[in-house]
Amino acid sequence: MTLSRRTILSSMAAVPAGLLLAACSDSGQQGTANAAPSAAAPQPSGTLDMAEVLKPGALPDKVKGSEDAKVTVVEYASMTCSHCASFAVNTYPEVEKKYVDTGKVRFILREFPFDPRAEAGFMLARCSGDNYFAMIDVLFKQQMNWAAAENVKDAMFQLAKLAGFTQESFNACLTDQNLLDQVRAVQKRGAEEFRIDSTPSFIINGKVYKGAMSIDEFSAVIDPLL
């Protein structure tokens, strides 16, 4: 990342709010969030060594599902990406019910922020401890209320309070330079080692898929692997 390594509290407001929700990709790819459901599996954009993908990084992976699952999905997402939010709100609950809760899929979410507000969202989720996924869920569901807000700090704090943050703990989280560096390191590793350049991107048992797939597209990829 080329962003200034200053406090996120000051840099969040530096990016024009209107640009953020379109910033799902460095390469102009917009994903398939609004595509009609299809039984055909999308074509992967590449193949990776899953053992390398699953090696520990700068931050411990946040995981849902069984360690013994036949399929492992790694999603790279950005908190200000509208297509990531669409997947999180509209598709992931079905993926979780059909595959994660049944022990068929292990699902890992990794940080790939494109801007300071996305970095701040991930930092707050990390500071939430056991509430990581709950915080991610709230931020995606309320994305329009904070990612494009003029007073982003206040908008994010109002949501953070729901997870038990005080003004003091909120400020402490977003001024934690070490945590910011770790979030950026996860993003850098994804870009440099695994050629991730857009969000959401999914690595499914070593194959890379770009775009917010529908549940039917997800099923078409996953079912043959079970």
C-alpha positions as CSV (number, residue, x, y, z in Angstrom):
1,M,0.0,0.0,0.0
2,T,1.2,3.5,-0.7
3,L,-1.0,5.2,1.9
4,S,0.7,7.3,4.5
5,R,1.5,5.3,7.6
6,R,-0.3,7.8,9.9
7,T,-3.1,7.3,12.2
8,I,-6.2,5.8,10.4
9,L,-8.4,8.3,12.4
10,S,-7.0,11.2,10.4
11,S,-6.6,9.4,7.1
12,M,-10.1,7.9,6.9
13,A,-11.6,11.3,6.0
14,A,-8.9,12.0,3.3
15,V,-10.5,9.8,0.7
16,P,-13.6,11.2,-1.1
17,A,-16.5,9.2,0.2
18,G,-18.2,8.9,-3.1
19,L,-15.3,7.0,-4.6
20,L,-15.2,4.3,-2.0
21,L,-18.1,2.0,-2.8
22,A,-16.9,1.6,-6.3
23,A,-13.4,0.6,-5.2
24,C,-13.8,-3.1,-5.4
25,S,-11.0,-3.6,-7.8
26,D,-7.6,-2.2,-8.9
27,S,-8.1,-3.7,-12.3
28,G,-11.6,-2.5,-13.0
29,Q,-13.3,-5.8,-12.5
30,Q,-16.7,-5.4,-11.0
31,G,-17.6,-9.0,-10.1
32,T,-20.9,-10.9,-10.7
33,A,-22.9,-9.8,-7.7
34,N,-25.9,-8.9,-9.9
35,A,-25.6,-11.7,-12.3
36,A,-28.5,-14.1,-12.7
37,P,-28.1,-17.4,-10.8
38,S,-26.5,-20.0,-13.0
39,A,-25.9,-23.7,-12.5
40,A,-22.7,-23.4,-14.5
41,A,-19.5,-23.1,-12.5
42,P,-17.5,-20.0,-13.3
43,Q,-14.1,-20.5,-14.8
44,P,-11.1,-20.0,-12.4
45,S,-8.7,-17.3,-13.2
46,G,-5.7,-19.3,-11.9
47,T,-4.4,-22.1,-9.7
48,L,-2.4,-21.9,-6.5
49,D,-0.7,-24.3,-4.1
50,M,-3.3,-24.5,-1.3
51,A,-0.6,-25.5,1.2
52,E,1.2,-22.2,0.5
53,V,-2.1,-20.2,0.7
54,L,-2.8,-21.7,4.2
55,K,0.6,-20.9,5.7
56,P,0.3,-18.4,8.6
57,G,0.5,-14.8,7.7
58,A,0.9,-11.5,9.6
59,L,-2.4,-12.0,11.3
60,P,-4.0,-15.3,12.4
61,D,-6.7,-16.5,10.0
62,K,-10.3,-16.0,11.1
63,V,-12.0,-19.3,10.3
64,K,-15.5,-20.7,10.3
65,G,-16.2,-24.4,9.8
66,S,-14.6,-27.8,10.4
67,E,-10.8,-28.3,10.2
68,D,-11.7,-31.6,8.5
69,A,-13.8,-30.1,5.8
70,K,-13.1,-31.4,2.3
71,V,-13.2,-27.9,0.8
72,T,-11.4,-24.8,2.1
73,V,-12.5,-21.3,0.8
74,V,-10.3,-18.3,1.4
75,E,-12.1,-15.0,0.6
76,Y,-10.1,-11.8,0.1
77,A,-12.4,-8.8,0.8
78,S,-12.5,-5.1,1.3
79,M,-14.9,-3.5,3.8
80,T,-15.8,-0.7,1.4
81,C,-16.4,-2.9,-1.6
82,S,-20.0,-3.0,-2.5
83,H,-19.7,-6.4,-4.2
84,C,-18.1,-7.8,-1.1
85,A,-21.1,-6.5,0.9
86,S,-23.5,-8.0,-1.6
87,F,-21.9,-11.4,-1.2
88,A,-21.7,-11.1,2.6
89,V,-25.4,-10.1,2.9
90,N,-27.0,-12.0,0.1
91,T,-25.0,-15.2,-0.6
92,Y,-22.7,-16.0,2.4
93,P,-25.6,-16.8,4.8
94,E,-26.7,-19.5,2.3
95,V,-23.1,-20.8,1.9
96,E,-22.8,-21.0,5.7
97,K,-26.1,-22.8,6.1
98,K,-25.5,-25.3,3.3
99,Y,-21.8,-25.9,3.6
100,V,-20.1,-24.4,6.6
101,D,-22.5,-25.4,9.3
102,T,-22.7,-29.0,7.8
103,G,-18.9,-29.5,8.0
104,K,-18.4,-29.5,4.3
105,V,-16.6,-26.2,3.9
106,R,-14.0,-24.4,6.0
107,F,-14.3,-20.7,5.3
108,I,-11.5,-18.1,5.9
109,L,-11.8,-14.4,5.5
110,R,-8.7,-12.3,4.8
111,E,-8.2,-8.6,4.7
112,F,-7.7,-6.9,1.4
113,P,-8.5,-3.2,2.0
114,F,-8.2,-0.6,-0.8
115,D,-8.5,2.5,1.3
116,P,-8.2,3.9,4.9
117,R,-11.9,3.3,5.7
118,A,-11.7,-0.3,4.7
119,E,-8.5,-0.6,6.8
120,A,-10.3,0.9,9.8
121,G,-13.2,-1.5,9.4
122,F,-10.9,-4.5,9.5
123,M,-9.0,-3.1,12.5
124,L,-12.2,-2.7,14.5
125,A,-13.2,-6.2,13.6
126,R,-9.8,-7.5,14.8
127,C,-10.1,-5.4,18.0
128,S,-13.5,-7.1,18.6
129,G,-11.9,-10.3,19.6
130,D,-14.4,-13.1,19.5
131,N,-16.9,-10.8,17.8
132,Y,-14.8,-10.5,14.7
133,F,-17.3,-12.1,12.3
134,A,-20.2,-10.3,14.0
135,M,-18.5,-7.0,13.5
136,I,-17.7,-7.8,9.9
137,D,-21.4,-8.7,9.4
138,V,-22.6,-5.4,10.9
139,L,-20.2,-3.3,8.9
140,F,-21.2,-5.0,5.6
141,K,-24.9,-4.7,6.3
142,Q,-24.6,-1.1,7.3
143,Q,-21.9,-0.3,4.6
144,M,-23.9,2.6,3.0
145,N,-24.3,4.3,6.4
146,W,-20.6,4.5,7.2
147,A,-18.4,3.9,4.1
148,A,-19.9,6.9,2.3
149,A,-20.5,9.1,5.4
150,E,-19.1,12.6,5.6
151,N,-18.4,12.1,9.3
152,V,-17.0,8.6,9.0
153,K,-15.5,8.5,12.5
154,D,-18.8,9.1,14.2
155,A,-20.6,6.7,11.9
156,M,-18.2,3.9,12.6
157,F,-18.2,4.7,16.3
158,Q,-21.9,4.4,16.5
159,L,-21.7,0.8,15.0
160,A,-18.6,0.0,17.2
161,K,-20.6,0.8,20.3
162,L,-22.9,-2.1,19.5
163,A,-19.8,-4.4,19.9
164,G,-18.9,-2.9,23.2
165,F,-16.4,-0.3,22.1
166,T,-16.0,2.9,24.2
167,Q,-14.7,6.1,22.7
168,E,-11.4,5.3,24.4
169,S,-11.1,1.7,23.1
170,F,-12.3,2.9,19.6
171,N,-9.6,5.5,19.4
172,A,-7.0,3.0,20.8
173,C,-7.8,0.5,18.1
174,L,-7.6,2.9,15.2
175,T,-4.3,4.4,16.4
176,D,-2.7,1.0,16.8
177,Q,0.1,1.2,14.2
178,N,1.2,-2.4,14.6
179,L,-2.3,-3.6,13.9
180,L,-2.5,-1.4,10.8
181,D,0.8,-2.7,9.6
182,Q,-0.4,-6.3,10.0
183,V,-3.6,-5.6,8.1
184,R,-1.6,-4.1,5.3
185,A,0.8,-7.1,5.4
186,V,-2.1,-9.4,4.8
187,Q,-3.2,-7.3,1.8
188,K,0.4,-7.2,0.5
189,R,0.9,-10.9,0.7
190,G,-2.4,-11.6,-1.1
191,A,-1.3,-9.2,-3.9
192,E,2.3,-10.3,-4.2
193,E,2.1,-14.1,-3.5
194,F,-1.3,-15.0,-4.7
195,R,-1.9,-12.3,-7.4
196,I,-5.1,-11.0,-5.8
197,D,-6.0,-7.7,-7.5
198,S,-9.8,-7.4,-7.0
199,T,-12.4,-8.1,-4.4
200,P,-14.1,-10.3,-3.6
201,S,-11.7,-13.0,-4.7
202,F,-12.1,-16.6,-3.6
203,I,-9.4,-19.3,-3.4
204,I,-11.3,-22.6,-3.4
205,N,-9.1,-25.7,-3.0
206,G,-6.3,-23.9,-4.9
207,K,-8.4,-22.4,-7.7
208,V,-9.0,-18.6,-7.8
209,Y,-12.4,-17.2,-8.6
210,K,-13.0,-13.4,-8.9
211,G,-16.4,-11.8,-8.3
212,A,-19.3,-12.1,-5.9
213,M,-20.7,-15.5,-7.0
214,S,-24.3,-16.4,-6.5
215,I,-25.1,-19.4,-4.3
216,D,-25.8,-21.5,-7.5
217,E,-22.4,-20.6,-8.9
218,F,-20.8,-21.4,-5.5
219,S,-22.6,-24.8,-5.4
220,A,-21.4,-25.5,-9.0
221,V,-17.8,-25.1,-7.9
222,I,-18.0,-26.8,-4.5
223,D,-20.3,-29.7,-5.0
224,P,-17.9,-31.7,-7.3
225,L,-15.2,-31.4,-4.6
226,L,-17.3,-33.0,-1.9
